[in-house]
């Protein structure tokens, strides 16, 4: 696995290490997770766009009329 070197001031790193200890994690694992999420933003946007398209196509329903629900139907547990 490749290594990544970043530059950060000593005080920030000290506070990050303290927080990581409190959360029972490492600064390295936290930064790796943040970087994964950062890299995946584009693909997430594509997924949401596809879901919106599907939802829009389902809105009309089979009969061509928009499906509606009563308040009671929506709030059933």
C-alpha positions in Angstrom: 0.0 0.0 0.0 1.4 3.4 -0.9 2.4 6.0 1.7 1.2 9.6 1.7 3.2 12.3 3.5 1.5 15.5 4.6 2.8 18.5 6.4 0.9 19.8 9.4 2.0 22.0 12.3 2.9 20.3 15.6 0.0 21.7 17.6 -2.6 20.4 15.1 -0.9 17.0 15.0 -0.8 16.8 18.8 -4.5 17.7 19.1 -5.4 15.1 16.4 -3.5 12.4 18.2 -5.3 13.2 21.4 -8.7 13.1 19.7 -7.7 9.8 18.0 -6.8 8.3 21.3 -10.2 9.4 22.7 -12.0 7.8 19.8 -9.8 4.7 20.0 -8.5 5.1 16.4 -5.4 6.2 14.7 -4.8 9.5 12.9 -3.6 7.4 10.0 -6.8 5.3 9.8 -9.0 8.4 10.1 -7.2 10.3 7.3 -7.3 7.2 5.1 -11.1 7.0 5.5 -11.5 10.7 4.8 -9.4 10.4 1.7 -11.5 7.4 0.5 -14.7 9.4 1.0 -13.1 12.4 -0.8 -12.2 10.1 -3.8 -15.6 8.6 -4.0 -17.6 11.8 -4.2 -17.9 11.7 -8.0 -19.3 8.2 -8.0 -21.8 9.0 -5.2 -23.0 11.9 -7.3 -23.6 9.6 -10.2 -25.5 7.1 -8.0 -27.8 9.9 -6.7 -28.4 11.2 -10.2 -29.4 7.7 -11.3 -31.7 7.2 -8.3 -33.4 10.6 -9.0 -34.0 9.5 -12.6 -35.5 6.2 -11.5 -37.7 8.0 -8.9 -38.9 10.5 -11.5 -39.8 7.7 -13.9 -41.8 5.9 -11.2 -43.7 8.9 -10.2 -46.2 8.6 -12.9 -47.0 5.0 -12.2 -48.3 2.4 -14.6 -51.6 4.1 -15.3 -50.0 7.4 -16.1 -51.5 8.9 -13.0 -49.4 10.0 -10.1 -49.8 7.8 -7.0 -51.1 9.5 -3.9 -51.4 8.3 -0.4 -53.5 9.3 2.5 -51.9 10.7 5.7 -52.9 7.5 7.5 -51.2 5.3 4.9 -48.0 7.4 5.2 -47.9 7.3 9.0 -48.5 3.6 9.6 -46.1 1.9 11.9 
